[in-house]
């Protein structure tokens, strides 16, 4: 083996790892949120959880990615610790798909059909198709599909380059002696742990092991312990991910580690005993691409068969290794670990914005109730709700900006834009509730009372504002498009109500039935009520935009006003709040 072979090996390894990374990331994006959402929803029992973990990992080609997702889900309260166990076990089997794909590289023969099955025969075509889709595809889905094909082609080219580079090692005595050493099961396991921990991918380390089989020096006796160690090494990613997480998330990572250590320990013992007693000839035979894939799958299936029935014991073990804290831990509102899964991250953001919407609506309703109530003013509750909406605006806005910096699908990008707009509107609604409360306090402190006519007028506008608030809540939280289309006509009625009430107030000032001091409070209330209606109009436009895949706010408002139902609804609301 010359220096040029070493350089070729390094180049092949780099291509292989790069292709695997590109293909995995593109598969994640192309799969969309649907598959990933399954992790949080189809985990009602351990068998469903197992199948879900297997399916998702088989698609995204990374058990490490799945396990990191699981840690993030548990940390965020999306998934329970018990649900995570089945997913983790399923992920271990799902990751073996990569080895089966790579085993295509071991196909040999002179038959034309067999030659066509070899990856190096069809990967150039896949690379060409991928490049065309990447360069000329307009949608993110087409571009991601192109990247998947390019990633796969790069992966297989790298695999082929590695195989060609290491072929010369067959005649190197030191290399032969190295794999004779690995026949020591303990040493083989340690090597597998070390390589996988460095690469942070069992699929990658298994691929490298498959490439080395072309030397003919890798026996099954040496390969199987290395494969066992690779399962332990892949736990490093999840353990790193659990740093800074809550205790349940740490327990999920510990379960992943415990599952692989116990499985490896048990089957390594069985392997060592059988090897010593029976001394099967297959252990001395040279391993192949396909043989490595089979051994990888069989080992992971055996581990799952052994430990899946004992999943409750793994949970108890994790609870002992990571005991409860003296103080109750808070569930993370938005876990940055979920940023790698945009669909899940957006789902969590949407849930928090729904909470924000409910709290802003409650806050403003309490403010309206306080205007003419004789009861104690709900200052503490309104201030608490306003503080919470401020907090939500801060954390959700920051989180969404971080998410938008990732490569996300067009639909996810539109959702990010929608939520960023909504949190600003809801935060302002909560601010106006504090303003209304302060007006109520001023009325009480100064002993100011509106005239019967003025009170009737402001109560009508308050009622209209209550209705538009409820419509906006239904439009966003319940996804009620019908409610969304009712908002703009009502908002126009509220605008006209404001002008009418302002004119009436001026007339009362002129004839002396209203004081200047009361007038200031009156004007402030009108402004707050009208602006809340404006924010509700923005919310409705966002809901309608999303439904029609159009993020032009002004266009949506214009289309609503030009719609055939607008005048009808406007007439209904004008009669309902007939002061003009």
N, C-alpha and C positions, 0 to 999 in steps of 0.2 A: 504493500500500500504506500503510494507516494504522497507528497505534500499536496499534489493536485487532487488526489482522491479525498484527502481531508477537507480541502476547500469545497469540493463538490458535495461532500457530506454536510458541511455547514450550510451551504446554499440550499440543498434539498430540505434540510431540517427547517430552515427559515421559511421556505415556501410552504412546507407542510403545515407548520404552526399558523402562519399567516392565513392560508386557505381555510383552515379549520375555524379560526377566529371570525373571518369574514362570513363564511357560510353559516356559522352559529348565530351571529348577530343578525344577519339578513333573514334567517329562518324565524327568529324571534319576532322581527318586525312584520314579516309577511304573514305569519300565523295570526297576527292581530290580537285583539284583546280577548276574543272568544275563548281560545284554548286556555289562556292564563286565568280567566275568570272562573274556569272550571275548578281550579285549585281551591278557590274560596267557597265554591257552591256545591260541588259534587263530592263532598267528603263526609257524608252523613255516617257511614260506617267504614271500618278499616279496609273492607274489600273494595268498596267504591273508591276510597282514598288511594288504595294500592293501584287500581287500574288507571285512575286519573294521573297519578305520578308517573306511571309507566308511559302512558300515551303522550303526555306533555313533553317528557324528556326525550322520547323517541323522535318527536318532531323538532325540538329545538337543539337536539344533539349535545346536551350538556347536563349531567346530573348535578354538577357544581352550581350551575345557574338555577336549576330547580330548587336545590336545597337553600341557596341564598334567598330565593323568593319566599320559601317556606319560613325561614327565620324572620324575614320582614313581615309576613302575614301574621305570624304568632305575636311578634312585637307590637303590631298594630291592632291586635284583637280580632282580625278577620278570621283567623283559624285557631282552634283550640290545640293544646299540646297533644291530646289524644288523636285528633284528626291528622296531625303532622306525621305521625309514625308511619301510617300506611303509605302516605305520599313519598316519604323518604325511601321506603323499601321498594316501591314501584320505580322510583328514579334510578335505583341501582341496576335494575334489569333493563330499563329503557335506554340507558347509556351504552349497552352492548350492541345496539344497532349500528353504531359507527364502525365497530370492528368487522361486522358482517359486510358493510359497504366496502371497507378497505380490503377485505378478502378477495374481492374481484381482481385485485392486482396480481393474485397468485394463479390466475387462470392461464393454462399453457396448452399448446397443441397446434398441429398444422392444419386442421380443418378450418375452412373459411368462416363458418358460423362461430366456432370457438374463438377465432382471432377477433371477430367483431365484438365478442363479449368482453374482451380485454379493455380496461379503461383507457389505455393509451390509443385505442382505435377510435373511440367515440368522444373522448373528452375535448379534443380540438374543436369538434363541431359544437359541443355544448358551450365552450368558451366563446366561439364566434357568435352564437345565438345570444349568449349573455351580454356580450359587448354591444351588440346591436340594440338589445332591449335597454341597456343602461344609457346608451348615447341618444337614442331616438324615442324611448318611452317617455310619455308625458306624465303619467300617473305614478305615484310613489310605489304602488303595488307592482307595476311592470319593472320599475327600476330595482326594487328589492328582489324580484324574481331573477333579474339579470345578474345581480350580485351573488345570489345563491349559486347559479350556474358557474359564474366566474370563480367563486370560492371553492366549489367542488373540483373544478378543473385544476386550479392552483394546488389544491390539496393532493390530487392524484399525481400531478407532475412532480410535486415535492417528494411524494412517496416513491415514485419511480426513480427519481434522482438519488434518493437515499439508498435504495436497493442496489442501484448500479455502483454507487460509491463504496458500499460496504462489501460488495462481492469479493474484492481482493483480500478481505480479512480472513477468508477461509483458509488461506495458507500461512497465516501468521500464528506461530506457536503461542505467543503471549495471549492472543484472543481466545485460542482454544482452551488454554489453562484458566482464563478468566471465567468462562462458562462452566468449566469443571468445578470451580469454586462455588458457583451459584447453585450447584446441586445440593449444597448444604441448605436445607429449607429455611432456617433462620436467617442466613445471610441473604438468600433470595428475597425473602419478605422485606428485609431492611432496604435492599436496593430498590425494590418496587415502591416502598414508602418514600424514599429520598427523591427519586426521579419524578414521581407524581406530585409530591409536595412542591418541588421547584417549578414544574410546568403548570401546576394547579389544574390539571385535566387528566383523568384516567384514560379518556379516549385517545389523547395525544400520546401518552406513554405506551398504551397498548399498540398504537400505530407504529411507533418506533420499534417496539419488540417484533412486530410483524415484519418490518423492513429488514431487521437483523436475521430473520430466518433464512434469507437467501444465501447466507454464508454456509448453511448446513451444519453449523456448530451449536445452534440453539436447540437443545433437547427438551422434550416435554418435562423431564425431571427438573430442569433448571427454570423453564418458563412458568410452570404452574405456581410455584412459590412467589415469583415476581408478580404474577397476576394478582395473587392474594394480597400482596403488599400494596399494590396499586389502589385497591379499594380503601385502604387505610389512609394513604397519601392524599386522596381526593377530599378527605374531610377537612383539610387545612383551610380551604376557601370558606367553608361554613363557619369554622371556629373563628376565623378572622372577622367574618361578617357579624358575629354575635357580640363582638367587643362593643361595649356601650349600650347594648340592648337590655331590655328588662329580663327578669329571671326566667320567664317562660320561653323567651326566644333563646336564651343561653341553654335551656334544657333541650330545646329542639336540636341545637347543634351537638349537644352531648349525646342525645339519642342516636344521631347519625354516626358519631364516632364510636359509641358503644356497640351499635349494630354491626359495624364493620370489624371492630376489634374482636368481639365475641365470635362472630361468624368465621373470621380468619383463624382464630385460636382453635376452635372446634375442628374445622375441616383441615387445618394444617396438622393437627394431632392425628386425625384419621389418615391423612395422606402419608404422614411419616411412618405410622404403624404398618399400613398396607405396603408401603415401599420396602420396609425392612423385612417383613414376613414373606410377602408374595413375590417381591422383586419383578414386577411385570416388565416385559421387554419393551413395551411402548414408551416407558420413561426414558429409555436410552435412544429412542428413535428421534430423528430430526423433526422439529416442529415445522409446520407450514402456515401460510396465511390463514387458511380455513381452520386448521387445528387450533390456532391461537384464539380465533373468534369463538369456536365451539367451547374451548376450555373457559374462556371469559364468561360466556353465557351460562354454562353449567354451574360454575362456581357461584355466581350471583343468584341463580335460581335455587340452589341448595341452601344458601344463606337465608333466603326469604322463606323457604319451606320450613326451615328450622325455627326461625324467630318470629314469623308473622303470628302464629298461634300464641306466642308469649309476649305480644306487644304490651300488655298491661304490666308485665314485669320490667320491661325496658322503661316504661313511664315511671314506675316506682324507683328504679335505679337512678333515673335522672333527677327525681325529686330529692333523693338522698344526697346525690353528688352536688346538686345546686339547691340548697334548702331555702325556705322562705325567709325573706328579710323581716326584721322587726317592724319596720314601717311599711305600710301598703304602697305598692308601686303604682305609678300612673301609666296607663296605656298610652303609647305614643300616638299623638293626633295624626301626624304625617311623618312617616318613616322614610328617610332618604334612601334606604335599601330598596324601596319600591320604585325608585326612579328608573331602574333598569327594566321595569315592566310598566310602560306608560298606561296601559289600559287599567291596571289595578290602581296605579297612582291617581289617575283621573277619577276613577270610581270613588276613591277615598275623598278626594277634593270635592267632588260633587255632593257626597254625603254631608261634608262639613258646611258647604254652601247652603244646603237645605236646612241644616240646623241654624245657620246664620240668618236665613230668610225667616224662619219661624220666630227667632228671637227678636229680630228687627220689627216684625209685624206685631208681636206681643208688646214690645216696648212702646211703639207708637199708639197702639190701642189703649194701653194704660195711660199714656199722656192725654189722649182725648177724653178718657173716662174721668180724669182728674179735674177737667175744666169746670164742671158744674156739680161735682160731687161734694158732699159735706163731710165725707170720711177723711181719714188721715191720708195725706198725699203719699203715693208709692215711690218716693224719691230713691230709696235704697235699691228697690227692685229695678227701676228704670236705669239707674246708674250702673248697676251690675250688668244688665243686658247690653247697655251701650259699651261698657268696657270689654265685654265678650266679643261684640261685633268688631271693635277695634283690633282685638287680639287676632280674631279670625282673618280680618283683612290683611294683617301683617304676615302671619304664617302662611296663609294660602297663597297670597300674592308672591311671596319669596319662593315658595315651593313650585308654583306654576312657571315662574321665570326660569328656575333651574331645569325644570322638565322641558321647557321649550328649547333649551340649548342642545338637547339630545336630538338624534335623528328619529323623528316620530312621523307617523302616517299623517296624511292630509286631514283625515277626519279627526284625529286626536289634536292636531294643531288648531283646527276650528273650535274644538271644545275648550282648549286652553284659552283662546281669545274670548269666547263666550263667558267663561267663568271669571276671567279678569275684569270684564265689564260689569258683571253682576255683583261682585263683592264690593265694588265702589258704590254702586247704587244702594245696596243694603246697608252699608256703613253710614251713608248720608241719611237714610231714613231713620236710623237709630239716633243720629245726631239731632235731627229735627224733633224727635220725641223728647229729648232733654230741653229743647227750646220751648216746646209746648208746656212742659212741666213748669219751667221757669215763669211762663206767662200765667199759669194757674196760681203759682205761689205769689206772684205780684198782685194778682186780683185779690187774693185773700189778705195779704199783708196790708194793702192799702184800702181794703174795704170797698173796692170798686165793683159795681154791678152793671151789667149791660141792660139796656132797656128791653122791654118785652119783644119789640120788633127786631132789635139787634140780635137778641138771643135766638130767636126763631131762625134768623138768617144764618148765623154761625153754626147752629145745630144742623141745618140742612147741608151746609158744606162739609161739616164733620161726618155726616152720614154718607155723603157721596165719597169722601176720602176713605172711610171704613170699607165701603164696597169695592173701591178700586184696589185697595190693599189686599182684600180677600181674593179678588180676581187674579191679581199678580201672584199671590201665593199658590193658588190652584194651577195657574199657567206654568209656573216653574216646577214646583215640587211634584205635582200630579201629572205634569205634561199635558194639561188640558188646553189644546189649541183653540177650542171654542171660547174659553174664558179669555185667552190672549187677544182674540179679535174683538172682544167687548171693551177692552181697556181704552183704546184710542178714542172712540166716540165719547166715553165717559170722561176721559181726560179733557177733551175739548169743552164739555159741559162745565167741568170744574174751573177751567180757565175763564169761561164767560161768567160763571158765578162769582169768581173773584172780582172781576171788573164791575159787575153789578153791585156787589156788596161794598166795594170801595166808593162807588158813586153815591150809594145810599148813606154811607158814613159821612161823606162830605156835606150832604144835605142836612143831616142831623147836627153836624157841627155848626152849620149856618143858622139853624133855628134854635140852637142852644140846648137840644135834648141829649147831647153827648159832650163829654169833656175832652179836652186835648189829651189828658193823661190816659183816659180810657182808649182814646184813639190810637196812641202808640202801641198799646197791647193788641188792639184790634188789627192794626196793620201787620204786626209781627205774626199773628196767628194766620192771617190770610196768606202771607208769604210762605210760612211753613207748610200749610195745607196744599197750596198750589205746587210747591216744589216736590213734595212727596208724590203727588200725582204725576209729575214729570218723570220722576225716577221709576214709577210703576210703568209708565209708557216705554221707558228704555228697556225694562225687564221683558215686557211683552214683545218688543221688537227683537230682542235676543232670542227668545223662545221661537218666534216665527222664522227668524233667520236660520236657526239651527235645523228646523223642520224642512226648510227649502234649500239648505246648503248654500245660503247667501249671507255673507257677513257685512253687507252694506246697510248700516242702520238707517240712514236717511231714505234709501230706496224702499226699505220695508215699510217705514212710516208713510211714505208717499203712496205706496201701493194699497196700504190699509185704508187711507182716506179716499182713494179712487175706487175702492171696491163697492160692489152693488149693495152690500148690507150696511155700509157705514151710515148712510143717511137714515136708514130705518132705525138702527140702534141709537143714533144720535137723537132722533125724535122721541124714542122711548125714554131715554134718560132725561131729556129736557122736560118732559111731562112729569116724570117722577120727582125731580127736584125743581119744580116750577116756581121759581121766584123771579124769573125774567120774562 
